[in-house]
Amino acid sequence: MTRLQHFTARTAEGEEVSLADLAGKATLVVNLASKCGLTPQLDGLQALQEEYEERGLRIIGFPCDQFGGQMPGTDEEAVTFCRTEYGVTFPVLAKVEVNGENAHPLWAWMEQEKPGADGPDVEWNFAKFLLDADGQVIERFSPRTEPADLRGAVEAALA
């Protein structure tokens, strides 16, 4: 059975890292963009991280330029934007594709585990997948779902 901790991801600095460190933690995985109408959700994601980090929640962000070119620039610029404009402290990794034949394997797996209403593909920036402490996808949330509206699901995942 595939789990979150079986995957790797690349940091903005180009280092391939294992996601095995997330074993035993509830994890929220989000595709990010800097020039999207939903970009202010970064504030809410950071608030969730701060509120639930001590109880075991981890958030990881994957910048994605696949929707309307809304994440321009380099991987390093994406991280800098998230940190300086929104005070994000959770990991922001290298840019990925989330749909199609070049989709990052983690995203392809999550989409198959929890397809959306219109199929497996992520529909836009700020799609959110909540995984339990065992690394299994338990819920998928629309890009329009505000981070504050995830509190009940996060509480359940941490229970």
N, C-alpha and C positions, 0 to 999 in steps of 0.2 A: 504494500500500500504506500502510495506516494504521500509525502508530508512536506511542509514548508522547509524543514531543516535539511531536506535532501537537495536543495537548490543552492546555487551560488549567484552572486551579483557582482558587478563591477562598481567600484567607488569612482567618484569624480576624478581622483588621481590616477585611475587606471588599474588599481589593484583588484584582483579577483578575490572576493571574500565569501566564506561559507555562511549560510544563514542558520547553521546548526546552533549558534549562540541563542537563537530565539526559541529553542526547545524549552518547554515548560512555561512559556509566556504567551498570553493572549496577544495577538498581533493584528494591527490594522494596516493594510497595504493600500496605498493610494497613488494614482498617477497624477502628477502635478503639472501646472503650467503657470507661467508668469504674466501672460497677456490675455487671460481668459476672464470673462465676467464672473467666474466662480473663484478666482484667485483669492479673494478675501477669506475664503474658507481656511486658508492657512492659519489665520488667527484662531479659529475654532479648533483646528487640529492640534495646535500648540496648547490650547487650553485643556483639551482632553488628555494630552500627554502629561501635562503638569498635574492634573487632577487624579489620574489613575496610575501613574508610573510606579509609585511605591507599592501598589497592589499587584503589579505585574504586567500592565499593558505596555506594549511597545508599538510605536508607529514607525513605518518606514515609507519614505516617499521616493517615487520614481518619476523624474521629469520625463515628459513625453511631448514631442513636437509633431505627433501624428495627426492632430486635429487642428486644421487651420493655421499651422505654423505658429501656435500660441506659446511655444517654449523655445524661442530662438537663442542663439549663442552656444557657448561651450558648456560642458558639464560643470566646470568650475564656476562659470557665470551663473548657472542655475542654482548652485549651492549658495553662492554669495548673495543672490537675490533673496532666497528664502530666509537666510540668516539676518541680513541687514534690513530688509523691508518688513519682515514679519516676526523676527526674533525666534525663528524655528531652531529648536535644539535637537529634534529627533533626526535620525540619519536621512540624508538626502543623497541618493546614490546616482550613478551615471544615467544619462538619458537612455530610454528604451522605447521600442515599439511594443504596443500592447495587443495589436490585432495583426492578422495576416500571417504570411509565411515567415516573416522575419520577427514575429512576436517573441519576446523573451520567454523562455520555457516556463518560468514561474507564472507569468500572466496567462499563457496558453492553458496551463493546468488549472488555474483558478477559474478561468472562464468555462472550462468543461465541467468542473465540479459544481458550479452555480451559474448556469446560463441566465441571462436577463430575459425580460419579457419578449424581446424580439430576437432571441438567439444568444449564442455565447459571446459574441463580440462586445467589447466595451463601447458604449455609445458616445462618450466624450471624456474630457478631462475631469478629474476629481471623482472617478468611480472608486468605490471603496469595498474592500473585501475584508471581512473579519474572520480571523482564524483562531481556533481554540488553543489551549496550552499543548495539545498533542500535535499541532501543526495541520489540522484539518480545517477546510473552509466551512464555516457555519452559516455565514450570511453574506449577501451581496447587497450593496446599497447604490442607488442611483447617484449620478453626479450632483443632482439637485438636492439630495438629502444633506441638510446642514449637520456639521459635526455635533452640535449640541443635541440633535435628535437621535444620536447613537448611544446616549448614556444608558438607556435600558438594556440594549443589546450588549454593551460593554460590561455592565454590571453582571449580566447573566453569564457572559464568557469568563468572568473572573471568579464566579461563585464556585 
